[in-house]
Amino acid sequence: MKKIAILRCLKTSASCAATGCFTAFNDKEKAFKRYEGEEVQLAAMWTCNGCCGDVLQNQAGIETKIARMAKNNISVVHLSCCTKKADENGEKVLCPNIAYIAQRLQALGIEIVEGTHGN
């Protein structure tokens, strides 16, 4: 069984219950449509450690989280739509901290998919 994780924004998690992500996963819609006909498990839902002065105290903990994804055989990490923010031109771009985490996960052989329930 393929194990999936969702990585989301710490700031957004303060006001988001992740129902959009869970609904899309459970119904195999939007970015999770690719798993139609497959047996998959949502094995982790985690946040970054924050940015722009609003960060968790233990920044080294992000490396622990990254290692835990590999240790627990996560195959794919979906980057929730909240990990993209509008830049000065109004275009949605991936948060640099999330991009760093994604790069580290890919180096461990974990596939990265941008998106969950929206863009």
N, C-alpha and C positions, 0 to 999 in steps of 0.2 A: 504494500500500500504506500502510495506517495504521500509524504508529509509536507504540508504547506504551512508557511508562517506569513503573518502580515506585520509589516513595520509601519508605524504611524508617527506623526508629529507629537512631541510632548505638549507643546502649547495648545494644539487643537484638542488633545485628549482631555483638557480641562473642561471643555464644553461639548464633547462628542461622546456618545455612548457606543459608538461603533456599530450601530444597528444596520447602517447601509452596507458596511463591509461584510457583516455576518449574513445578512439577507442575500447579498450577491453570491457569497460562497455557498450557502445552503441551497439556493435555487440554481446554482451553476449558471449564473447570468453574468453579463458584462465581461470583466477580465477573467472570470472563472469559467466562462463558457468552454474554454479550451479543455476542461476536464470532463466534459460530457462523456458518459460511458466508462469513465475510470473510477476506481475506488480511491478516494483521497480523504485525508484527515487534516483538519485545521489543528495543528499541533502547538502553535504559539501565536500570541498576539502581543507585540512589544512596542515600546516607544524608544525614540532616540533619547539622548540625555539633555536635549535642549540647545538653545543658541541665543545669541544677541543679549547676553546678560541674564537671561532666564534659563539657567542651567541647573542640573542636579549637582550636588556637591561631589559625588564620586565619579569624575569623568573617566577614570581608569575602568570603571564598571562597564563601559561600552565594549571594551575588549572581551570582558567576561561574557557578555551577552552574545557577542559574535562567535566566540568559541563554543558557547552552549548550542548554537544553531547547528554547528558541524557535529558536535558530540551527540546530539539527539537526532541525527540523520535527517535533518530538514533538507528536502530536495529543491524547493522553490521558495523564495521570499517575494511576496507581492509588496510593492511600495504603494501604500494607500494614497488616494488622490490628494489628501491633505499634505503630502510631502512636497507638493509643487505649489509655489506661491507666485503671484503676479510680480513681474519686474517693473522697472520704471516705464516700460513701453506697454505694459498691460499683458505681456505674454507670460504664460505659466512656465516656470523653470524649476528644475529639481533643486531642492535645498542643498547647499554645498556639504553640510554635515551628513545628510542622507546619502549623497553621492559618494562620500568617503566610506560610509558603512557598506554601501552596495559594492564598491570596489573591493573592500576587504572580504566580503562574503563570496564574491566571484573568484577571488584568489584561492578560496577554500573549496571551490568546485560547486558552489551553490548558485543555481540559476536565479536571475533577477527578472521580475516582470513589473513594469510600471503600470500601476492602476489596480483598482478594486471595483468600485461601483460607479465611478465617474472619471472624468479626465481632469 
